Amino acid sequence: MYVSQPVFGLGCLIGGLILTFAWPLGRRSGGHIFLSLSIIILFVLAVYNLIPVTWIPVADTWQVILIGLGAGLLCVLYRDVRRFLRFFHSKVYRMTDPYYWYGRYYRRRRRY
């Protein structure tokens, strides 16, 4: 079975866009890292297959890879901002151990 390069590139581009904008955000960091890496790989593959050789010669293939890497990193940054605003926006780091000076404000008073 043969799939032409533009069709494969469009499939990778659509897959990367779906993972960026429509795929549900997860709390688990392992799944988030896996999705971030797959978004970057999909964008690199999409740009590599969609940009014709007449625009950027074969000798300068690294420029095509940089374009895909930049687009993928922008999409991952957008997804990270969405994830931060959803799960970590109003969280306050609290350390209750008396050793830490910044935890003393949040310590509850114990009643014996």
ChimeraX attribute file (.defattr): number of C-alpha atoms within 10 A of each C-alpha:
attribute: neighborCount
match mode: 1-to-1
recipient: residues
	/A:1	2
	/A:2	4
	/A:3	8
	/A:4	8
	/A:5	16
	/A:6	16
	/A:7	13
	/A:8	15
	/A:9	22
	/A:10	17
	/A:11	15
	/A:12	22
	/A:13	21
	/A:14	15
	/A:15	17
	/A:16	27
	/A:17	17
	/A:18	13
	/A:19	20
	/A:20	23
	/A:21	13
	/A:22	9
	/A:23	13
	/A:24	10
	/A:25	19
	/A:26	13
	/A:27	13
	/A:28	8
	/A:29	9
	/A:30	10
	/A:31	11
	/A:32	17
	/A:33	12
	/A:34	10
	/A:35	20
	/A:36	22
	/A:37	13
	/A:38	17
	/A:39	26
	/A:40	21
	/A:41	16
	/A:42	24
	/A:43	28
	/A:44	24
	/A:45	23
	/A:46	25
	/A:47	23
	/A:48	22
	/A:49	20
	/A:50	17
	/A:51	14
	/A:52	14
	/A:53	14
	/A:54	7
	/A:55	8
	/A:56	13
	/A:57	11
	/A:58	12
	/A:59	8
	/A:60	10
	/A:61	12
	/A:62	12
	/A:63	14
	/A:64	23
	/A:65	17
	/A:66	14
	/A:67	15
	/A:68	21
	/A:69	20
	/A:70	15
	/A:71	17
	/A:72	25
	/A:73	17
	/A:74	14
	/A:75	21
	/A:76	23
	/A:77	14
	/A:78	14
	/A:79	20
	/A:80	16
	/A:81	13
	/A:82	16
	/A:83	17
	/A:84	14
	/A:85	11
	/A:86	13
	/A:87	12
	/A:88	12
	/A:89	11
	/A:90	9
	/A:91	7
	/A:92	7
	/A:93	9
	/A:94	13
	/A:95	15
	/A:96	15
	/A:97	12
	/A:98	11
	/A:99	9
	/A:100	10
	/A:101	10
	/A:102	14
	/A:103	14
	/A:104	14
	/A:105	11
	/A:106	12
	/A:107	13
	/A:108	8
	/A:109	6
	/A:110	5
	/A:111	4
	/A:112	3
